[in-house]
Amino acid sequence: MKWLFAVLVALNVIVFGAVVNIHISKKTGGDSGKELVAEGSHELKVPESALVQKREETPPSWIKTGDKADAKEPAVDETHVPKEKTAEQKAAEEKARLEREKKLLTEKLKKEAAEKARRELAQNQTSEAEKSPFAPPPAAPQNTRCSRTATVTIPEDDYHRIKGLLVQWPHAATRKVEQRDGGGDKRNVKYTVTVSGQGDAQSVLDEVTSKGFNGSIGGGGVVVGIYSDRQSAQATLSRLQNAGFNAQIREQSSGGSSSMSIAKMQIYFSGLSDADIQGVQSVVGKYGNLQRGTCK
């Protein structure tokens, strides 16, 4: 814009100079009467040589010379200059921002409430299913205790020697006598059921009688019954053990030749775990063969 303004000023100066020059030349030459030039009627064509010379003499637009030094800078269009926001505009923007944040917070709370309701519903359904009589039984844990039984037969003397070590496992002991002879047949075998306990034999007999059993003192203890078959003796033995007595069966035979009786104890263990089985084996292993039952 500055350059265009400078060109227009230069053209006006050139035209004005040319007109003045023509008038002066005509007056000095004496030909003023031949041709009259009406001032302001039209503009004369400026010679191209003068334009070229004037253009060469014209300084760049950014150099202010002559009249251009006092020329004012072109006005700047202030329509595109950003204006400072007013208090009303700032308040409106702040209000819009708060509304957006409030909306986001409301949506977040709704999602959390829906998720919480879904979890509570799932828990209630699970609890109702567990309380229902038609619900399947819970699966048994993998480490459920395995209950086993075990049986071992050892000499009677060895049993009394390790009896104190076996009290930590539930068991029942039955005494039996094995007959060994040189080939003679055993005849007239008797099975005697005896009860032993703490104190003298008379007090044990009184206690046995008070429980409804008939007995007598003999053989260093209380004899409850003598039977010719083992099944009857075993039945009496079971009744005495259920009543809380320490009962045993003794086998006695008469007749035969070169016979020898060996007393042994048959021990029955119940409710043993795998660890208990190993403990029992470590105690009775050198006296007899421990036979293990199935896991229940």
Secondary structure, DSSP 8 states (H G I E B T S, - for coil): -HHHHHHHHHHHHHHHHHHHHHHHHHHHHT-TTT----TTT------HHHHHHHHHHS--TTS--GGGGG-------GGGS-----HHHHHHHHHHHHHHHHHHHHHHHHHHHHHHHHHHHHHHHHHHHHHSTTS------TT----EEEEEEEEHHHHHHHHHHHTTS-EEEEEEEEEEESS---EEEEEEEEEE-SS-HHHHHHHHHHTT---EEETTEEEEEEESSHHHHHHHHHHHHHTT-EEEEEEEEE--SSEEEEEEEEEEEEEE-HHHHHHHHHHHTTTS--EE----
